[in-house]
Structure formats: C-alpha cells, structure tokens
C-alpha cells in the first residue's frame, strides 16, 4: 500500500459543492467537461444518470459480432456504448447514478491510485452510513465489472455489491502530471433483475462466457424497504460528505 496521505492526492474541495443530478445522453461523454476543467487546475464533481443501456470497455471489440449484437440490443432498448477505460460491462439507466470526480495530481499512478480508491470508498461508505447501511470494500464474484474496490453489503457469500468504482488517468502536457478521473456507479433503486437478464443475454450472444448474478448486487432501496425519495436524499448526503472529506 502506498505511504501517501490523503492530503497528498485528494483535493481540498470539489466544485460544485452541491451535486445537482444531471442527465447525459451518452455516458461515454459525460466526463469530458470535467477533464477540461481539471486540465486547468480545478477539482470538479458531477453526479449524473444515463439512459438505459450498457457501457463496455474497448476490449469488447475483440468480438466480431459486437456491431450486430449491439444493434440488436439497441433495438430492444439496451444501447451499447464503448468507453476508453478497462474493466467490464456496466449497466446504466433509471435508479443507477454516477459520481465523477476529476482533478490534477503530481504523483504517479503507482503512488496515488490506491490512496485515491481508499478516499473515494470512504466518502461513499460514510454517505451510505448516513442511511444506516454498512458497507466495505471487496470483490464480489459474479457481480458486473467486479473489482476489489467495490463497496459491498454483507459478509462472505452473502456479500452484495452496491457501488462500483474505477479510475482513469490522462497525462497533462509538458510533464505537468496527470488528470485523474475517479468514478463510482451507485445502485439506488434500479431494476436489477431486468438489467442482469439483458446483460447476460448480451454476453451470451457475444459468446463471451461471462455471466452476472443478480443476487450478487443490491440497491439502496432494497436495503431500506419503504424509504422514499432516496435519490435526492442520497445526492444531498453525498455532497455533504464530499465537502467534509478533507
């Protein structure tokens, strides 16, 4: 684990301090304005949603049938977008929100990536804790785009992913460091059954042999049955925790 402290690689404050939820028609373009601002020294935050569909990494180009399969699923209401970063398939749509943070860093990827993941997860854990939902960072085998910096609820085989996180780094010109994009996908009240059925059908038609299990994910609404207005309440709580993270 890197010996960098939070102060070395996490901004003092993000702009805006209030996170008004935005809608982005193309999820692969949602973060471009953030990169532009981070390139000139700003630390910026955006909370956004996208249409129902799948975002997949460029590695999916290895499947010769990707164009035809993508067209088929787009016609069924599940368009497919290709992103630059790695990882796996990520569903988007109603009940799923995205937090994107971008800022310039001087440290290298090897030095700063792990502390940034820990900081991002801590903000999200504290936000979930405001709702009485305990979570911890771990991989959840069978969940979409699995990684060790998921946030999951429950222990052992009962662990279910509620947040996925990722990072994407872009070098600045003239050796001025990098811009880092830290991203989280948060399951608020999505229809996980429908998303998993469509995702598994998509992967099957590609012949990827990937299978996702709906019982390895959970939404905030499932953890809090009967609670209302979770999306605006979560957005407000997240903005407060982001401001307090420093």
Buried (B, 14 or more C-beta within 10 A) or exposed (E): EBEBEEEBBBBEEBEEEEBEBEEBEEBBEBBEBBBEBBBEEBBBBBBBBBBBBBBBBEEBEEBEEBEEBBEBBEEEEBBBBBBEBEBBBBBBBBBBBBBBBBBBBEBEBEBBBBBBBBBBBBBBBBBBEBBEBEBEBBBBEBBBBBBEBBBBBBEEEEBBBBBBBBBBBEEBEEEEBBBBBBBBBBBBBBBBEBBBEBBBBBBEBBEBEBEBBBEBBBBBBBBBEEEEEBBEBBBBBBBBBBBEBE
